């Protein structure tokens, strides 16, 4: 059994201020960034090459390590030990682990080794706490990108350097084991996010957490958005939530405001018509083929982000009334409960989560909101801190869908993800829930009574991966 330690990539980007779109770059006034709605969206017809081959795979891993804490927090300590592993692996640029600590149900997944036997979390609650030293968490989702996926099979083992007591790192190490971030003050509660045991100053006691690949997912057939469901009522509805990115006032220079203006300009250039007054923000529509494509744009004054309780009704409205929902804003280090609050509709939806580490943080609450299954949900998210803005992420998706409405719906999930990749410049966005989608331009991909959705996803340039 080989143990793999991931080499630290030399080109890992710094954390973005907003953990979303950057406050400079293509969205500045006077930008020459190309309008995706005016570009040719037809498939290129290129032969299959490394460019369109899968750049990543999704696997399930079993996590195993030691944990120490006071008896009061011992039962939840494995989740926080694993949280340090999430950062350690992510900073190496190729291994991205599902975040567990912010999900209140995760501690029920922990098993403890007591007297040579594995017991459940429920059983552990009633045993002598001094016996609870070694734990495992099985079936945790992870994405492996680029070289990290090579040679991986069931039984492959990776390691991550983590603390043994996840709650005393600040008092033990102060800032000696953490990276500096100008926008996130170091404290015990965020130490996991800034964790860097490779610093020469870091001398605290650590351990090697073990991650064993327990499940590989078969390569998926080419799948498509469920276009038949999207157009069933003669209209495709979408919304972009342009959250507040900067720390200053919400004025014309706020990045979210400028990004919304750029998308508005693109739509008008592509012959979309503005509808006034709009229910919220701005509304644009265009009749394409036999379908109306209706896009709503909510600005930071309509909904500023995942802590904007004052405008939660607008957040609920966006989710209740649209088939495609795009969010561009802060992720709040996975600590927001906003995605678990809304009432989700029962119709098919596509979510494009443009905030940081959406894969790690927010797949589960959205999936739970949609009833716990993928039949009515496809979800695009990133495994890293996002520096691209909503226009670079959602723009190519909207443009490809608009093209497909007049071209036999011939836009696969691979095509959509390639569109994002070409704009963003990497393969860190993937789509969960698309492995077993039924629709295709040639007819249903499902047999018997199968439904849409599924347990898989497309990662990077459209390669198959499982998501749950």
N, C-alpha and C positions, 0 to 999 in steps of 0.2 A: 504494500500500500504506500503510494507516494504522497508526500505532503507538499503542497504548493504554497509558497509565499510570493505574493504579488510585488513586483518591483514598483517603486514610486515613479509615476510618470513625471517627466520633466516639464510638461507643458500644461499642467492642471491650471485652469484659470482661477483668479482670485474670486472670492465670494462677491457677488453683485450686491450693491447697496440694498436694493429692494428684494433681492432674491426673486427677481422677475426681470422686466425689461430694464436695460441700462438707462441712465439719465443723459446719455449723449449718444452720438452715432447717427444711424440712418434716419431716425425720426426727427432730427433737428429741422427747423425751418429751412427751406431751400434744398432739402434732400433730393438727390437724383436717383433714389432707390426706385427700381422698376415696378410698375403697377402689374401685379400678377394677373389681373383680370384682362389685361391687354396682350398677354403673352399667349403663344400657341400652346394649348393644353393637350394636344393629341399625343398619344404614346409615341416614344421615340423610335421604336422598332429595333433598338440595338440588341445584339446578341447577349446572352447571359454572361456576365463577366463578374469580376470581384466587386465591381461598383454596385451591381444589383443583387449580388448574392447576400445571404443573411450576414449582417455584421454582429449579430448577437443572438443569444439563446436565453430562454428562461427555464429555470430548474427549480426544484424544491430541495432545500437543504435541512439537515438536522443539526442543531446547534448544541454544543456540549462544553461545559466549563464549570469552574467553581464559583461560589458566591459567599460573601460574608456581609453581615449587617446586624443591627440590633434586631431583637425578636419582633419588634413592632413592624419593621419594613422587610424582613427577611423573605417573605413569600413573594414580594414583588421585585426583589433585587435582581433576579435573572433577566427581567425585561430591560433593566437599565444597564446591566453588563452588556447585553446584546446591542443596546443603543450605542455604546462606545465602539463596538465592532462595526456598526453601520458607517460611522465616520471614518474609522481606520481604513476600511475597504474602499469607500467612495473616493478617498483622497488618492488612491492608487489608480483611479481612472478607468477601471475595467470591471469591477465587481460591485453590484448595487443590491443592498439587502433591504427587505421590507422592514419598516419601522414598527415596533410593537408597543413601546412604552406608553404611547398616548391613547391606546385602545384599552378601555377598562375591562374588556373580556379576555385580553391576552393572557393574564396570569392563570387562567384556567387551562391553558395549553402547556404549562410548565409541568415537568415530571422531575421527581427527586430520587436520587439513589440512596436507599437506606438499607443497611445490612445486606448489601449485594443485590437488592431487588429494586426495581423502579416502581414508584408509587405516584398516584395522581396528585394534582394540586389540592383537591378536596380531602384526600387522605392525609396529605402533609400538614393540613391545618390542625390536626389533632395528635400529631406525634411530637416527641421531644425535639425541640428546635435545635438542640446541639448536634443532632444527627443530620441536619439538612446542610450539607456542604457542597454537594455536586449535583448539577441539574442538566436537563436537556430540554430542548423545545423542538418538536418535530414538524416537518412540513412547512417551513418558512420559505416564502417566495424570494427568488433572487434573479437578477439579470446579469449575465456575463457578456461583456462586449469585447470585440476585437480579439487579441491574442489570448485573453483569459479563457475563451470558450474552446480553444484548440485542445484536443485530446481529452476532453472532459467526458466522463461516463459515470454511471451510478457507482458509488463507492469512492470517487475522487474526493480528496480531502484538501481543504484550504485552512489557513490559520490567520488569526487576527490578534494583535497584542492589545489587551484590555486590562483594566484594574480588577481586583478581586472584590473590593468593596466599592460600589459605584457611587456611594453617598458621602464619602469622605475625601474625595480626590482634591477638592479645593483646600481643605485643611492640611492634607498631607503634602501636596505639591505646590500650592499657591499657583503661580503662573508658569512654572518650569516645564509643564507637560502640555501646554496649550499654545496654539497659534494666536497671534494678535489679530484682532479685527476692529477697525476703526468705528464700526457701527453697532457692534455687539459687545457690551461690557461683560467681562469675565465674572462668572459666579458659578456656584455649584450647580444651579439648575440648567445652565447652558454649557457646562464644561464638556459634555459629551460631543457637542457640535464643533468645538474648537480643539478637540483631543489630538495630540501629536506626540506619542511616546518616542518618536525617533529624534526628537530634539536632544542635543548633547547635554542640556541641563536637566533632563528628565531622569531621575534616579529612583523614583518610587517603585515599590514592588508591583510587578505586573504578572500576567499569565498569558498563555497562548490559548485563546478560545478556538475550538475546532469546529469546522463546518464541513459536514459530509454530504455530498450530493446523494439524495435518496430517491429522486425521481427525475427522469428525463422525459421531455415531451416530443412526440413524433412531429416531423415536419408537416406543416399544414398545407392543404391545397390553397390555391389562390382564392381569396374571398373578397367580398364587396360590402360596402354599406348596404343596409336593407332599403334600397331605393324604392322598392314597391310600397313599403310602409311610409316612407318619407313623402311620396307624391300621391298617396291614396286619396287625399282630400283636395288635390289640385294645387296645393301650396306647400312649400318648404319654408319653415320659419326658423330663424337663427337669431342669436343675440350675442354680443360681445360686451363683457363687463370690464371696462377700462378702469382699474383701481388706481388709487393714489400711489405713486411710486416714490416721490421725493418726501423730504421732511418739512418742506416749507408750505406756504399757502397754496390752495388750489386756485391757481390763476392761469393765464394763457401760457406761462412758461412751465407749468407742471407737466411732467413727462406723459402722464396718462391723458391729459387734455390734448397735448400735441399729437399723441398716437391716435386718438379718436379723430382728430381733424384730418390726419393723413388717410385713415381708412375712409372717411367721408369723401375726400377728394378722389380716391381711387374709384369708389362706387359711382360717383357722378361722371368721371371720365369713361367708365364702362357702360354708360347709358342707363344706370339705375336712376329712378325718379324719387325725389324726396317727398315723403308724405307728411303734411302738416295739418293740424298739430299732431305730434306723436304722443302716444300714451305716456312714455317715459323716454327721455333722451331724444335721439333722432331715429327716424325710420326711413328706410329706402326699399324700393321694390322694383322688380323687373320681370316681365313675362317672357319666359324662355321655353320654347317648344309648346307644351300644353300645361305648363306649370308656372305659378307665380313664385318667385324667389324673394322672400321678405326678410330683410336684415334690420334688426334693432341695435343701436349703439348706445350703451349706458355709460356716461362719463363719471369721473370721480365724485362729482356733486350728487349724482344719482345713487351711487354705491361705491364707497371708497375702498372697501376691502373687508377681510374676514373678522374685523372687530367693529364694523359699522352697524351697531344695533339700531341706530336711529332710522336707517334706511333698509332694515331687514325686509320690510314688505316689498321693496323693489327686487331684492334678491329672490324672494319667494315667487314674485311675478315672473321673473326671468326663467326660473326653473319650471313653473307650472304651465307656461304658455308657449314654450319654444321647443323645437325638436333638436336643435344644435345649440349648445351652450358653451361659450368660451369665457374662461376667467383669466385675467392678466393682473396679478397683484401679489402682495406679500403672502407667504405661506405661514408665517408666524411660528416657524420651527415645528410645525405639525400640531401645535397646541390649540388651534381653534376648533370649536365644536359646530361651526356654521354649517358644514356639509351634512351634519346629522340632524339639524333642526328642521329643514323644510319638509313639507308634504310633497312627495314626488308623484308625478302623473304616471298612469299605467301604459302610456304609449311609448313607442320606440324612441330613444334619444341617443345622441352622440354628445359626449362631453369632451372638451379640449381644455385640459388644465395647464395653463401657462405659467403657473407659479413654480417655485423651486421644489425639487424632490417630490413632485406629485405622486410618482409611483410609490415612493416610500411612505408618504404621509396619508393620502386622501382617497386611495382607491376603495378601501373598505367601507368608509361611511357612505360614499355614493352608491356602492354596490348594495349595501344594506338598505339604503333608502329606496332602491328600485326593487326591493323584495328579496334580495340575496341571490338572484340568478342573473345570467347574462342575456336572457332571451330578449329583453327590451333595452339593452344597454351596450354601447361601445364607448371606450374611454381612452383618450389619448393623453399621455403624461410623459414627463421627463424624469430621468433617473439622476439628474445633476442639478446644481444651481443654475438657473436659467438667466442668460444675459440677453437673449433675443426678446423682442417685444411681441405683442399680440399680432401685429401686422405681419411679421415674419413667420409666425406660426399658423395663424388662422387664415391669413391672406391667400396662400397657395391652396389651402383646403377648400375655401369658398370658391376660388377661381376654378379649381378642378371640378367641383360639384356643379357649378354653373355650366361649364362645358359639357359635362355628362348629361345634363337635362336635355340637351339638344343633340346628343350623340349616342343614343341607345343605352345610356347609363353605364358606359364602358370606362369606368374609373374604379379600379380596384383599391383595396387598402394599401397595397404596395405602392400604387401610383400616388396616393395621397401622402404617404409617409416619405416617399422620395421627394415630393414637392416641398415638404418641410425640411428634409435633409439638405436639399439644394439651397434653401434660403438660410438655414441656421448654420450649416457648415459641418455638422456632425450627425451621428446616428443615435443620439441620446433620447430621442422621442420614440415611443412605441405605442401600440394600441392594444389594450386588453379587451377581451370579450368577443373577438372577431373570428376565432378559430373555426367555429361551427356556424357562422352566418349562412343563411339559406339562399339569399338572392344571388343570381348571376344573370348577365344579359342573355345567356343561352337557355335559361330555365333554372328551376330550383336545384340547389346542390344537396338538398336534404331528401332522405327517403323515409318511407313510412310516415309516422306522425311527428317526425323531428321538427324542432322549432329553430328560431334564430338564436343568435348569441353563441353560447358555448363557454368553455372554460379557458380558452386560449387567447393569445394576443399576437400581434405582429410587432416585432422589435426592430428598431433601426431602419434599414432600408426595405423593410417589409418581410423580414424573415420571421418564421413562426416561433412563437413562444407561448407557454401556458401561463395563465394568470388566475390560478385559484382552483 
